[in-house]
Amino acid sequence: MTPSLIAVNGTNLYVEDSGEPDLPVILCLHSLFLDSRMFDGLVAYFSEEYRIVRPEFRGQGRSDLSGAPIISMDDCAEDMLALIEHLRLRDIRLIVQSMGGDVAARMVAARPELFSMLIMLGSSVQEEDRAKIERLRAWVGRAGEMGFINKALDETMEIMLGATTRSDPAKAALVTLWEDRISAVPRRLLPAMKGVIEREDALHLLDKINIPVLLVNGEEDFQRPPEWAQECASHLKDATVVVVPKVGHSPTLEAPEFVLPKVREFLETGK
């Protein structure tokens, strides 16, 4: 595994690149807050089968932070396309979580010839629910002002992991791990947070996507509920939807024993 900082579009992106260069390519795009480490289990599961490339978005994780007032989904998509050209990736299987789906839809619509499959986990391409937007803006403001402590941390954990996961003693180590990692996220994540909360609806872009798409959503995901996945599927030419019981916003973390075999099956068959 080779981590590196790669310069694109005036910033430096942290990238982990595992597997031999001649293996089939998977490009993983992470969720807000969780960074590329959320795919550690996936990398281990597919060890030696794929070249798995895991960048971290501008202003997040170990990539350069940003002084911009907001980092949009279009900004992130342009960065990822520039990274793809830098690494000369082709025939790409995209595996994306949450905001990764917003970015991926823009990428595939812009450069469809680069991609062969798309797997969206806890994701969709809709704008935020207008009925909830003021509450979300307040949450973003608290995190940007105080960092991820107290109420801001509690609210973030409630979004990222389902209620069943957070109350399951067998998953206490998982919850603690990501609680510790999220609490360490700097307040300077604010431009990226604003970009996600204020994102524009991209359902119209799905009409341009002709590759097979798998949408996996947790039954308990209130931030991007299963109905949003069904709405996305209705705009896609070749889509499969899987709803995972007793799981929230992060299916690969909360139920890898269920989700990763589904991912394998889809990568092998397109269904």
VENQUI-V804788 format. One record per run of one state. SS is the DSSP state (A for helix, B for strand, O for the rest). FROM is the first residue (numbers start at 1). TO is the last residue. Records with the same first field share a line. If there is no record, write none. Layout:
BEGIN
SS: FROM-TO + FROM-TO
END
This chain:
BEGIN
O: 1-1 + 9-10 + 19-23 + 30-35 + 46-49 + 56-72 + 88-91 + 98-98 + 111-111 + 122-132 + 147-149 + 161-162 + 168-168 + 184-186 + 198-202 + 209-211 + 219-225 + 235-238 + 245-250 + 255-255 + 270-271
B: 2-8 + 11-18 + 24-29 + 50-55 + 92-97 + 115-121 + 212-218 + 239-244
A: 36-45 + 73-87 + 99-110 + 112-114 + 133-146 + 150-160 + 163-167 + 169-183 + 187-197 + 203-208 + 226-234 + 251-254 + 256-269
END
